Amino acid sequence: MRKILVAFADTHGGHKLGLLMPGVELYDEDERGNLVRYRPSLTATQRYLHNQYLEDIAAVQEIAGDDPIVVLHNGDATHGDKYPQQLVGTRAADQILIAVANMQQWLEIANVEKFRVVQGTAAHNYAEGTADILINAQLEALYPLKDIGTLNHSLASVDGVRVDYAHHGPGAGIRNWTRGNVARYYLRSLMMDDIVRGREPPRLVLRAHFHQFVHEVVSIPVNGREIVSEIYILPCYCGMSEHGRQVTRSRPYVDTGVIVWEIEDGRIVGTHPFWREMDLRTEEEL
């Protein structure tokens, strides 16, 4: 039977430029000190991301039909408190509630059978995977019949296709003409590490963290056959924060979206990169 593999990452729940579902309920105090629920308003970036997110989920459902779906959230489901600027609220609980609501959009789909929450960056998950563990616990309680888990680094088999997925990995490169080199060298090294140990390298390697879409393919001849692996650096579902602008040296683009693979009888029979590039520069006449 065909299986659908879905991977997305870096939703940064709790940040004003991160993914936020309309109607999510957070908590605050009224004038008498009572704890009351309220629904935060979406920023312009969050409205854009929300619309794209729902479009991408609908596209995945159309591809999948009734076939089983495996979904990977590849890290940084929350924004954390190391960089406290531009947060929706100051409570850590806000970020957990927002992230859980983001994930529920997938788990409400009947044929989403498995869901993984990858533990991401310590700066964004309150260290030691705290946010990811709490998100996973809430999702398991809400959806006891689904296979839900959290981990740091996995070597999974999806209908016979080996998938190595973790949050941190290579960047996209700092020059347009060398884009993909770092990812390709990273993948070749990873493949050769397995080959010299007598192991079959993973068919897919999935990484995230850099909020850019990169895809590279490496082929290595071994004993008369070609071993082929692909690496994907996943796009994100968030805008460019102040910290992001600093560490990217004012990169003018942000890549958002999700990647989908159709897998059948141990082979990848279809790949669907649903991602978009947004130019963040202000155009002006001076």
C-alpha positions as CSV (number, residue, x, y, z in Angstrom):
1,M,0.0,0.0,0.0
2,R,1.2,3.5,-0.8
3,K,2.2,5.7,2.2
4,I,2.4,9.5,2.3
5,L,5.3,11.0,4.1
6,V,5.0,14.7,5.1
7,A,7.8,16.8,6.7
8,F,7.7,20.4,7.9
9,A,9.5,22.4,10.5
10,D,10.3,25.6,12.3
11,T,6.7,26.8,13.1
12,H,8.0,28.9,16.1
13,G,4.7,28.9,18.0
14,G,4.5,31.8,20.4
15,H,6.3,34.3,18.2
16,K,4.4,37.1,16.5
17,L,5.8,35.9,13.2
18,G,5.3,32.2,13.9
19,L,2.4,29.9,13.0
20,L,-0.8,30.6,15.0
21,M,-4.2,29.1,14.5
22,P,-7.2,31.5,14.7
23,G,-9.3,30.8,17.8
24,V,-6.5,29.3,19.9
25,E,-7.3,30.2,23.5
26,L,-4.6,31.5,25.9
27,Y,-4.9,32.8,29.5
28,D,-4.6,36.2,31.1
29,E,-5.9,38.0,34.2
30,D,-8.8,40.3,34.3
31,E,-9.0,43.5,36.4
32,R,-10.0,41.4,39.5
33,G,-7.1,38.9,39.1
34,N,-9.2,36.1,37.7
35,L,-7.6,33.9,35.1
36,V,-9.6,34.2,31.9
37,R,-9.3,32.9,28.4
38,Y,-8.7,35.1,25.4
39,R,-8.0,34.7,21.7
40,P,-4.9,36.5,20.4
41,S,-5.3,38.4,17.1
42,L,-3.2,37.3,14.2
43,T,-0.5,39.5,12.8
44,A,-0.3,40.0,9.0
45,T,2.5,37.4,8.8
46,Q,0.4,34.9,10.8
47,R,-2.6,35.4,8.5
48,Y,-0.3,34.7,5.5
49,L,1.2,31.6,7.1
50,H,-2.2,30.3,8.3
51,N,-3.7,30.5,4.8
52,Q,-0.7,28.8,3.3
53,Y,-0.7,26.1,6.0
54,L,-4.3,25.2,5.3
55,E,-3.7,25.2,1.6
56,D,-0.7,22.9,2.0
57,I,-2.7,20.5,4.3
58,A,-5.5,20.4,1.7
59,A,-3.0,19.6,-1.1
60,V,-1.6,16.7,1.0
61,Q,-5.0,15.3,1.6
62,E,-5.8,15.5,-2.2
63,I,-2.6,13.6,-2.9
64,A,-3.1,11.0,-0.2
65,G,-6.7,10.2,-0.7
66,D,-7.4,7.4,1.8
67,D,-3.8,6.2,2.0
68,P,-2.0,6.3,5.4
69,I,-0.1,9.5,6.2
70,V,3.0,9.9,8.3
71,V,3.8,13.4,9.5
72,L,7.1,14.7,10.8
73,H,7.5,18.1,12.6
74,N,11.2,18.5,12.3
75,G,11.9,20.8,15.2
76,D,11.3,24.2,16.7
77,A,7.6,24.0,17.3
78,T,7.9,26.8,19.8
79,H,10.1,29.9,19.9
80,G,11.3,29.7,23.5
81,D,12.5,32.5,25.7
82,K,16.1,33.1,24.8
83,Y,15.1,35.7,22.3
84,P,12.0,37.2,24.0
85,Q,11.4,40.0,21.6
86,Q,8.2,39.8,19.5
87,L,6.4,37.1,21.5
88,V,2.7,36.7,21.5
89,G,2.7,36.5,25.3
90,T,5.3,36.0,28.1
91,R,3.9,32.8,29.5
92,A,5.7,29.6,28.4
93,A,2.3,27.9,28.5
94,D,1.2,30.2,25.6
95,Q,3.8,28.7,23.4
96,I,2.8,25.1,24.2
97,L,-0.9,25.8,23.6
98,I,-0.2,27.5,20.3
99,A,2.1,24.6,19.1
100,V,-0.4,22.0,20.1
101,A,-3.2,23.8,18.1
102,N,-0.8,24.0,15.1
103,M,-0.2,20.2,15.2
104,Q,-3.8,19.4,15.7
105,Q,-4.6,20.5,12.2
106,W,-2.8,17.3,10.9
107,L,-4.0,15.0,13.6
108,E,-7.7,15.8,12.9
109,I,-7.2,14.1,9.5
110,A,-8.5,10.5,9.9
111,N,-5.7,8.8,7.9
112,V,-2.8,10.6,9.6
113,E,-1.7,7.5,11.5
114,K,1.7,8.5,12.8
115,F,3.1,11.9,14.0
116,R,6.5,12.7,15.3
117,V,7.7,15.8,17.2
118,V,11.4,16.3,16.7
119,Q,13.3,18.0,19.5
120,G,14.9,21.1,18.1
121,T,17.0,24.0,19.3
122,A,17.5,24.5,23.1
123,A,17.0,28.2,22.6
124,H,13.6,27.6,21.2
125,N,12.3,24.6,23.3
126,Y,13.3,25.8,26.8
127,A,16.2,23.4,26.7
128,E,16.4,19.6,27.0
129,G,13.4,19.2,24.7
130,T,11.0,20.6,27.3
131,A,8.5,22.2,25.0
132,D,8.6,19.2,22.6
133,I,8.0,16.7,25.4
134,L,5.0,18.8,26.7
135,I,3.6,19.1,23.2
136,N,3.9,15.4,22.6
137,A,2.2,14.6,26.0
138,Q,-0.8,16.8,25.2
139,L,-1.1,15.3,21.7
140,E,-1.0,11.8,23.0
141,A,-3.7,12.6,25.5
142,L,-5.9,14.2,22.8
143,Y,-5.3,11.4,20.2
144,P,-4.8,8.1,22.1
145,L,-5.5,6.0,19.0
146,K,-2.7,7.6,16.9
147,D,1.0,6.8,17.0
148,I,2.6,10.0,18.4
149,G,6.1,10.4,19.7
150,T,9.0,12.7,20.3
151,L,12.7,12.2,19.7
152,N,16.0,13.9,18.8
153,H,17.3,11.9,15.8
154,S,15.6,9.0,13.9
155,L,16.5,6.5,11.3
156,A,13.0,5.4,10.3
157,S,11.7,3.0,7.7
158,V,8.6,4.2,5.8
159,D,7.3,1.3,3.7
160,G,10.9,0.2,3.1
161,V,12.4,3.6,2.5
162,R,15.0,4.6,5.1
163,V,14.6,8.1,6.3
164,D,17.2,9.9,8.6
165,Y,15.6,12.9,10.1
166,A,16.8,15.4,12.8
167,H,16.5,19.2,13.3
168,H,20.1,20.4,13.0
169,G,22.2,19.8,9.9
170,P,24.0,21.7,7.1
171,G,23.2,25.2,6.0
172,A,22.3,26.4,2.5
173,G,25.6,28.1,1.9
174,I,26.4,31.8,2.0
175,R,26.9,32.4,-1.8
176,N,24.3,31.9,-4.5
177,W,26.8,30.0,-6.7
178,T,27.8,27.6,-3.9
179,R,24.2,27.0,-2.7
180,G,23.8,23.4,-1.9
181,N,27.5,22.5,-1.7
182,V,27.5,22.2,2.1
183,A,24.4,20.0,2.1
184,R,25.8,17.8,-0.7
185,Y,29.2,17.3,1.1
186,Y,27.3,16.6,4.4
187,L,25.2,14.0,2.7
188,R,28.1,12.3,0.9
189,S,30.0,12.1,4.2
190,L,27.0,10.7,6.0
191,M,26.5,8.1,3.2
192,M,30.2,7.1,3.3
193,D,30.1,6.7,7.1
194,D,27.4,4.1,6.6
195,I,29.1,2.4,3.6
196,V,32.4,1.9,5.4
197,R,30.4,0.3,8.3
198,G,28.7,-2.1,5.9
199,R,25.3,-0.3,6.3
200,E,22.9,0.9,3.7
201,P,22.7,4.7,3.7
202,P,19.3,6.3,4.2
203,R,17.4,7.1,1.0
204,L,16.2,10.4,2.5
205,V,18.0,12.8,4.9
206,L,15.8,15.5,6.3
207,R,17.1,18.5,8.2
208,A,15.7,22.0,9.1
209,H,16.7,25.0,11.3
210,F,17.8,27.4,8.5
211,H,14.4,28.3,7.1
212,Q,15.5,27.8,3.6
213,F,14.6,25.1,1.1
214,V,17.5,23.1,-0.3
215,H,17.5,19.8,-2.2
216,E,20.6,17.9,-3.2
217,V,21.2,14.4,-4.6
218,V,24.3,12.3,-4.2
219,S,25.1,9.0,-6.0
220,I,28.0,6.8,-4.9
221,P,29.1,3.6,-6.8
222,V,29.5,0.6,-4.5
223,N,30.2,-2.9,-5.8
224,G,28.8,-2.4,-9.2
225,R,25.7,-0.5,-8.2
226,E,24.7,3.1,-7.5
227,I,23.6,4.1,-4.1
228,V,21.5,7.2,-4.3
229,S,20.5,9.4,-1.4
230,E,18.7,12.8,-1.2
231,I,18.9,15.5,1.4
232,Y,16.3,18.2,2.0
233,I,16.7,21.2,4.2
234,L,13.1,22.0,5.0
235,P,11.4,25.4,4.6
236,C,9.7,26.9,7.6
237,Y,6.3,28.4,8.7
238,C,7.5,31.7,10.2
239,G,8.6,35.1,9.1
240,M,12.0,36.8,9.6
241,S,12.5,37.8,13.3
242,E,15.0,40.3,14.5
243,H,17.3,37.5,15.5
244,G,16.8,35.8,12.2
245,R,17.7,38.9,10.3
246,Q,20.9,39.2,12.3
247,V,22.1,35.6,11.9
248,T,21.2,35.5,8.1
249,R,23.0,38.8,7.5
250,S,19.8,40.3,6.2
251,R,18.8,37.6,3.8
252,P,16.0,39.1,1.7
253,Y,14.0,35.9,1.3
254,V,12.3,33.4,3.6
255,D,11.1,30.0,2.4
256,T,7.9,28.6,3.8
257,G,6.0,25.3,3.2
258,V,6.0,21.6,3.4
259,I,7.5,18.6,1.5
260,V,5.6,15.5,0.6
261,W,6.7,12.1,-0.7
262,E,4.6,9.2,-2.1
263,I,6.2,5.9,-1.0
264,E,5.2,2.5,-2.4
265,D,6.9,-0.9,-2.2
266,G,10.2,0.5,-0.9
267,R,10.4,3.2,-3.6
268,I,9.7,6.9,-3.7
269,V,7.2,7.2,-6.5
270,G,6.4,10.9,-6.2
271,T,7.8,14.1,-4.5
272,H,5.8,17.3,-4.0
273,P,7.7,20.3,-2.6
274,F,4.9,22.7,-1.6
275,W,7.0,25.8,-0.7
276,R,7.0,29.5,-1.5
277,E,9.7,32.2,-1.4
278,M,8.8,35.6,0.1
279,D,10.8,38.7,-0.7
280,L,11.0,40.7,2.6
281,R,12.5,43.9,1.2
282,T,10.5,47.1,1.3
283,E,10.3,48.6,-2.2
284,E,10.5,52.4,-2.3
285,E,11.1,55.4,-4.5
286,L,13.6,57.9,-3.1
